[in-house]
Amino acid sequence: MHFINAIACALLVASASAGVPGPKFSIDISDPSLRDGVGSLNLEGEYERELVEGVQAGVVYKYNENRGMPSSLWVSTIADLDDETKLRARADYNVGNKATELEASLERGDDSVTMTFDTATNEAGPVKITKNMDLSGRRVTLKPEIDVKARTGSIVINADVDDDKTVAELSMDQDGEVATLEVSHKLDDQNTVSPKVDLKSGDISVRLNRQLDNGSGLEVTADRENVDWEISDANSWTVKGNVPLTDAGKSSISFKRTVEL
């Protein structure tokens, strides 16, 4: 409870402080059909603000997890170690199990190394690495993830193929024995199509991203079982939907709104 009280007091003090940017609210409502009662709303919200320069804090509320209390509280900071190197750190306190997850990331340019530690299990999470390279004038990004304890790992290789119009991404996961290949091709200034194939099962999905004239973005992803869509606009509204092709009656929709004061 000391952690909760400390964060709550800090947020209150920051709210009264001058010269500090205003808070940010986000509200996420999933499946507002109410077919299963109020619980189906899956109401979530987040309040965050800058306490002092370089230090952010926030409170997360999830109706279905902890109706009378915040679900979690967090604080994050960033520090410049030198002209090119930054250290990012974040602590998330879970009110339900009273555990804290710590994350630290060392960034140098576009490259980074990230590690996590969970006090609930007293174990460190996988080491995540991002490395960008230039091979014969083409950008290549490597994102390996290594779980030292489980002795497993995964890697994502993202590379430019054709003058920034075509990007290929290969993902491989040793633990789940999964391998996928996605190729994104920019058709024009507004439309990008991205077919994706599961190299093990052969399943194929296609994603279409379209920039609308009013500044909004539309994303539609379809495979043999589902159609997912998302619309986000410049006014911080996000609407998501899912339509199962085998049972359209189980379709769902969610709304998210972010407000900065």
C-alpha positions as CSV (number, residue, x, y, z in Angstrom):
1,M,0.0,0.0,0.0
2,H,3.0,2.3,0.5
3,F,3.6,2.2,-3.2
4,I,0.0,3.1,-4.0
5,N,0.0,6.0,-1.6
6,A,3.3,7.3,-2.9
7,I,2.0,7.3,-6.5
8,A,-1.3,8.8,-5.6
9,C,0.2,11.6,-3.6
10,A,2.7,12.3,-6.4
11,L,-0.1,12.6,-8.9
12,L,-2.1,15.0,-6.7
13,V,1.0,17.2,-6.1
14,A,1.8,17.2,-9.8
15,S,-1.8,18.2,-10.7
16,A,-1.4,21.4,-8.6
17,S,2.1,22.2,-10.0
18,A,2.6,24.9,-12.5
19,G,4.6,24.5,-15.6
20,V,4.0,20.8,-15.9
21,P,2.1,19.5,-18.9
22,G,-1.5,18.4,-18.3
23,P,-2.7,14.9,-17.7
24,K,-3.7,12.4,-20.3
25,F,-6.8,10.2,-20.0
26,S,-7.7,7.2,-22.1
27,I,-10.9,5.2,-21.9
28,D,-11.3,1.8,-23.6
29,I,-14.8,0.1,-23.9
30,S,-14.9,-3.4,-25.4
31,D,-18.1,-5.1,-26.7
32,P,-20.7,-2.5,-25.8
33,S,-23.6,-4.8,-26.9
34,L,-24.3,-5.6,-23.2
35,R,-25.4,-9.1,-24.3
36,D,-23.7,-10.5,-21.3
37,G,-24.5,-7.7,-18.9
38,V,-22.3,-4.9,-17.6
39,G,-19.3,-7.2,-17.3
40,S,-19.1,-7.6,-21.1
41,L,-18.2,-3.9,-21.4
42,N,-14.7,-4.7,-20.3
43,L,-14.3,-1.1,-19.3
44,E,-10.7,0.1,-19.0
45,G,-9.2,3.5,-18.4
46,E,-5.8,5.1,-17.7
47,Y,-4.7,8.4,-16.2
48,E,-1.2,9.6,-16.7
49,R,0.8,12.8,-16.4
50,E,4.3,14.1,-16.0
51,L,5.3,14.6,-12.4
52,V,8.6,16.5,-13.1
53,E,10.6,16.7,-16.3
54,G,11.5,13.2,-17.5
55,V,9.3,11.4,-14.9
56,Q,5.8,10.1,-15.8
57,A,3.3,8.3,-13.6
58,G,-0.1,6.7,-14.2
59,V,-3.0,4.7,-12.8
60,V,-4.7,1.9,-14.8
61,Y,-8.3,0.8,-14.1
62,K,-9.9,-2.4,-15.4
63,Y,-13.5,-2.9,-14.4
64,N,-13.4,-6.7,-14.8
65,E,-10.2,-7.1,-12.8
66,N,-10.6,-4.9,-9.8
67,R,-13.9,-2.9,-9.7
68,G,-13.3,-0.9,-6.5
69,M,-9.6,-0.2,-6.9
70,P,-7.0,0.6,-9.6
71,S,-5.7,-2.4,-11.3
72,S,-2.1,-1.1,-11.4
73,L,0.0,2.0,-10.9
74,W,3.2,2.8,-12.8
75,V,6.1,5.3,-12.9
76,S,8.7,5.7,-15.6
77,T,11.7,7.9,-16.2
78,I,14.3,8.6,-18.9
79,A,17.9,9.8,-18.4
80,D,20.5,10.9,-20.9
81,L,23.8,9.0,-20.2
82,D,25.6,10.8,-23.0
83,D,24.8,12.5,-26.3
84,E,23.7,9.2,-27.9
85,T,22.8,6.9,-25.0
86,K,19.6,6.9,-23.0
87,L,18.4,4.8,-20.1
88,R,14.6,4.2,-19.8
89,A,13.2,2.6,-16.6
90,R,9.6,1.8,-15.6
91,A,8.0,0.1,-12.6
92,D,4.4,-1.3,-12.7
93,Y,2.8,-2.2,-9.4
94,N,-0.1,-4.8,-9.7
95,V,-2.6,-4.0,-7.0
96,G,-4.1,-7.5,-7.2
97,N,-1.1,-9.6,-6.4
98,K,1.0,-6.8,-4.9
99,A,3.9,-7.5,-7.2
100,T,6.0,-5.1,-9.2
101,E,7.4,-5.6,-12.7
102,L,10.6,-3.6,-13.5
103,E,11.8,-2.8,-17.0
104,A,15.0,-1.2,-18.0
105,S,16.1,-0.3,-21.5
106,L,19.5,1.0,-22.7
107,E,19.2,2.8,-26.0
108,R,21.9,4.1,-28.3
109,G,20.6,5.6,-31.5
110,D,18.0,3.2,-32.9
111,D,19.6,0.2,-31.1
112,S,18.5,-1.0,-27.7
113,V,18.8,-3.7,-25.0
114,T,15.8,-4.3,-22.7
115,M,15.4,-6.5,-19.6
116,T,12.5,-7.0,-17.1
117,F,12.2,-8.4,-13.6
118,D,9.0,-9.6,-11.9
119,T,8.9,-9.6,-8.1
120,A,6.0,-12.1,-8.1
121,T,8.3,-14.8,-9.4
122,N,11.7,-13.2,-8.5
123,E,12.8,-14.0,-12.1
124,A,14.2,-11.9,-14.9
125,G,12.4,-11.9,-18.2
126,P,13.8,-12.5,-21.7
127,V,16.6,-10.2,-22.9
128,K,15.3,-8.2,-25.9
129,I,17.7,-6.7,-28.4
130,T,17.1,-4.3,-31.3
131,K,20.0,-3.9,-33.8
132,N,19.8,-1.8,-37.0
133,M,22.2,-2.3,-39.9
134,D,22.9,-1.0,-43.4
135,L,23.6,-3.8,-45.9
136,S,24.5,-2.5,-49.3
137,G,22.3,0.5,-48.9
138,R,19.3,-1.5,-47.5
139,R,18.1,-1.2,-43.9
140,V,18.0,-4.4,-41.9
141,T,16.7,-4.6,-38.4
142,L,17.3,-7.6,-36.1
143,K,15.2,-8.2,-33.0
144,P,16.3,-11.3,-31.1
145,E,14.7,-12.2,-27.8
146,I,16.5,-14.6,-25.5
147,D,15.0,-16.5,-22.5
148,V,18.1,-17.5,-20.6
149,K,16.2,-19.7,-18.0
150,A,14.1,-21.6,-20.5
151,R,16.9,-21.7,-23.0
152,T,14.7,-20.6,-25.8
153,G,14.6,-17.6,-28.1
154,S,12.9,-15.8,-31.0
155,I,14.0,-13.4,-33.7
156,V,12.4,-10.9,-36.0
157,I,14.3,-9.8,-39.1
158,N,12.8,-6.8,-40.9
159,A,14.4,-5.6,-44.1
160,D,13.8,-3.1,-46.9
161,V,13.4,-4.9,-50.3
162,D,12.5,-2.3,-52.9
163,D,13.3,1.4,-52.3
164,D,11.2,1.8,-49.2
165,K,8.1,0.5,-51.0
166,T,8.5,-3.1,-50.0
167,V,9.4,-4.5,-46.6
168,A,9.9,-8.1,-45.7
169,E,9.7,-9.4,-42.1
170,L,10.6,-12.9,-41.0
171,S,9.6,-14.0,-37.5
172,M,10.8,-17.3,-35.9
173,D,10.0,-18.5,-32.4
174,Q,11.8,-21.5,-31.0
175,D,9.5,-22.2,-28.1
176,G,6.3,-22.2,-30.0
177,E,7.9,-23.6,-33.2
178,V,6.4,-20.8,-35.2
179,A,7.8,-19.1,-38.3
180,T,6.0,-16.5,-40.4
181,L,6.9,-14.3,-43.3
182,E,5.1,-11.0,-44.0
183,V,5.7,-8.8,-47.1
184,S,4.4,-5.2,-46.9
185,H,4.1,-3.4,-50.2
186,K,3.2,0.3,-50.6
187,L,0.7,0.5,-53.5
188,D,0.6,4.3,-53.4
189,D,0.7,7.2,-50.9
190,Q,-2.5,6.0,-49.2
191,N,-2.6,2.2,-49.5
192,T,-0.3,-0.6,-48.2
193,V,-1.1,-4.3,-48.6
194,S,0.7,-6.9,-46.4
195,P,0.2,-10.7,-47.1
196,K,1.5,-13.0,-44.3
197,V,2.1,-16.7,-44.4
198,D,2.7,-19.2,-41.6
199,L,5.6,-21.2,-42.9
200,K,4.6,-24.2,-40.8
201,S,0.9,-24.5,-41.3
202,G,0.6,-22.6,-44.6
203,D,-2.1,-20.4,-43.3
204,I,-2.3,-17.0,-45.1
205,S,-3.7,-13.6,-43.9
206,V,-3.8,-10.3,-45.6
207,R,-3.7,-6.8,-44.0
208,L,-4.7,-3.6,-45.8
209,N,-3.7,-0.2,-44.4
210,R,-5.4,2.9,-45.9
211,Q,-4.8,6.6,-45.0
212,L,-8.1,8.4,-45.4
213,D,-8.4,12.0,-46.7
214,N,-9.5,13.3,-43.3
215,G,-6.3,12.1,-41.6
216,S,-7.8,8.9,-40.2
217,G,-6.4,5.5,-40.7
218,L,-8.1,2.3,-41.6
219,E,-6.7,-1.2,-41.1
220,V,-8.4,-4.4,-42.2
221,T,-6.9,-7.9,-41.6
222,A,-8.5,-11.0,-43.0
223,D,-7.7,-14.7,-42.7
224,R,-9.8,-17.8,-43.2
225,E,-11.5,-17.5,-39.7
226,N,-11.7,-13.8,-38.9
227,V,-11.9,-10.3,-40.2
228,D,-10.4,-7.6,-37.9
229,W,-10.7,-3.9,-38.6
230,E,-9.5,-0.7,-36.9
231,I,-10.2,2.9,-37.5
232,S,-8.2,5.7,-35.8
233,D,-8.6,9.4,-36.4
234,A,-6.6,12.5,-35.6
235,N,-8.9,13.3,-32.7
236,S,-7.6,10.4,-30.7
237,W,-10.6,8.1,-31.3
238,T,-9.9,4.4,-32.0
239,V,-12.6,1.9,-33.0
240,K,-11.8,-1.8,-33.4
241,G,-14.0,-4.7,-34.6
242,N,-13.8,-8.4,-35.1
243,V,-16.1,-10.6,-37.2
244,P,-15.6,-14.4,-37.0
245,L,-16.4,-15.8,-40.4
246,T,-17.7,-19.0,-38.9
247,D,-20.2,-17.2,-36.6
248,A,-20.9,-13.6,-37.3
249,G,-23.1,-13.5,-34.2
250,K,-20.0,-13.5,-32.0
251,S,-18.7,-10.2,-33.5
252,S,-17.3,-7.7,-31.1
253,I,-16.4,-4.0,-31.2
254,S,-14.4,-1.7,-28.9
255,F,-14.0,2.1,-28.6
256,K,-11.0,4.0,-27.2
257,R,-10.7,7.7,-26.6
258,T,-7.6,9.5,-25.5
259,V,-7.8,13.1,-24.1
260,E,-4.9,15.4,-23.3
261,L,-5.7,18.3,-21.0
